[in-house]
């Protein structure tokens, strides 16, 4: 049985999880591939920390280029993170015709077009199942299982850290800061968890997904993103009174000549399947024009789930190598997938219902002034919750609107936030009903 050699760049959490699976499931993987997969070289700056794995020191190196230049290594696995050196190593490997596996969603979101093009030009394959959803096989599902479909809608909970924080705020009324501290203590979040809670991580993953779904690289900077850091347990309670749960959602829709793509906190009906995805779990709901609705659910991060996704790509590429196939599926699963970028609809064109929480002084006429400004901008109120707490003290006024245009909401809130009757910036949450609609 011939051997297929793998070189791994990055021996941290995901790297060690990947090596653990390759060692523990060595015989099973060999039986499934038809060839033995060997970890020939591992590059990392830290060669002293004990990862608890039976790896010979002769396998370790601090020089990643040793892996790339080694003619006996068939697959290069980049698990170091970051975008500068990782990009350099991946492009160098592809130019040598080596297959590459990566879990680097930030790199693909920000520099995907260059990397996808290099893979195609050099006849190499690029695997990135682990870049989105941890152990959830969403990339391969889009590339293969749903390849006969036009993807009409994707709604995802793509960041386990934010979902854990919102779950704790919902189920135990924890303040945002306390929920963040707990997420850090449990290892769900970095300290500080900026990229998780501000929507950046989920937007990186959405950029990767829509590039595959719609067949062209997506420009990460055109995806609207907003975080969860201004939400309070009160907002979650009020949302519940209206019949909704609050989740950080990544949303994409095929609009024909362009794509809707946005990441932000959203209110979803309590009976919607996304409302019941809790803790550090991820979920991706999508609809194909022929396959209909699909749901993918599982652990979105961590050593074992992400390592599992990395190894699934290694197995796929090893099968190609064994059969003498150089490049079976293009990076984005479209024969011509690197010309141009997706056109993303500006968020100010969005048509949605909205939740507003105003902090207002408690005196007569406040509600009429607020509703007057909203009416001036064609924003119609659906429902109101107003709770007084005493004269001249800030009280919450909470509203749910009928559908309105985002640009109108921006203009109205800019005007409202200048009024002396409001004591703080207005909290806004968009409502996502989960139903298809055609904006006009």
Secondary structure, 3 states (H helix, E strand, C coil): CCEEEEEEECCCHHHHHHHHHHHHCHHHHHHHHCCEEEEEEEECCCCCCCCCCCCCHHHEECCHHHHHHCCCCCEEEECCCCCHHHHHHHHHHHHCCCEEEECCHHHHHHHHHHHHHHHHHCCCCEECHHHCCCCCCHHHHHHHHCCCCCEEEEEEECCHHHHHHHHHHHHHCCCHHHHHHHHHHCCCCCCCCHHHHCCHHHHHHHHHHHHHHHCCECCHHHCEECCCCCCCHHHHHHHHHHCEEEEEEEEEEECCCCEEEEEEEEEEECCCHHHHCCCCEEEEEEEECCCEEEEEEEECCCHHHHHHHHHHHHHHHHHHHHHCCCCCCCCCCCCCCCCCECCECCHHHCEEEEEEEEEEECCCCHHHHHHHHHHHCCCCEEEEEECCCCCCCEEEEEEEECCEEHHHHHHHHHHHCCCCCECCCCEEEEECCCCCCCCC
